[in-house]
Amino acid sequence: MLKNKIIAVEAQMKEKLKEARATFTHSGDKGTSVEDSFREFLRKYLPRRLEVGHGEIVDSNERRSKQTDVVIVSEDHPFTFTPDLPGLFFIEGVCAAAEVKTNLTSTEMLEKVLDNSCQFKKLEMNSNKEWRLFSSTPSDLDRFYKYPSWFLVAFESRLNLPSIKSGIVEFVKHNTVETNRLADAVFVLGSGWIINFGDGKGSYKFWTPQDESVEGWVWKNSNSVLFDLLGWLSAVMPRMLRFEPILPRYILKKKV
């Protein structure tokens, strides 16, 4: 029943894109409209302990992300943002981040998106493990608890799913970047998804008919992309009990 409801919501979001195109001539206004609708979707269906905003993310080493369309934070994140305006976020409170595209039009656009994801993945959580409790597989702990997940949502795409996967593989090859240090997934509404399953030992797995867990990038057609996205997020977003506040690490940073 929930899956059918989310499928209906996905159809409504596609209609939102049509409405934005009929209303606005400027591409930036169209993009803002669909970004707002996607953030509102997440606020409605993610657990109540989480909040969703947009803006820039920093770490305690003064590294900074690009402007980020979707930032999902835990209840530990301080109030440095509002739902409607861009905010400043601290990586220790971020559970996941994303970019939203009305239309993924070219490999050049995909490369730019992957560049943005790499910049986000350079941000590192900096806190003592003894001040946190985790519930995770060793694979996910190594992958997502230091570098939170990052994904792309495209309302439409001129690139098919195999082409997107090939573009990601080529990007990794030509930029000598670790596959776990860029986008973790791509979701194309009305089409399907491409997900990096890492070493195949995480909490979110893709099984073959022979009951073997697949490693690396996999693409799959789907008529329930947003439902699949929610399932993926529920598995890969860090869940921890934190015993230290986030802000002191930034406010009381030692001068060199």
Secondary structure as UniProt FT lines:
FT   HELIX           2..23
FT   HELIX           27..45
FT   TURN            48..49
FT   STRAND          51..58
FT   TURN            60..61
FT   STRAND          68..73
FT   TURN            75..76
FT   STRAND          87..90
FT   HELIX           91..93
FT   STRAND          94..101
FT   HELIX           107..121
FT   HELIX           129..131
FT   STRAND          132..134
FT   HELIX           138..144
FT   TURN            145..146
FT   STRAND          149..154
FT   HELIX           161..175
FT   HELIX           179..181
FT   STRAND          185..188
FT   TURN            189..191
FT   STRAND          192..196
FT   TURN            198..199
FT   TURN            209..210
FT   STRAND          217..221
FT   HELIX           225..236
FT   STRAND          240..242
FT   HELIX           248..251
//
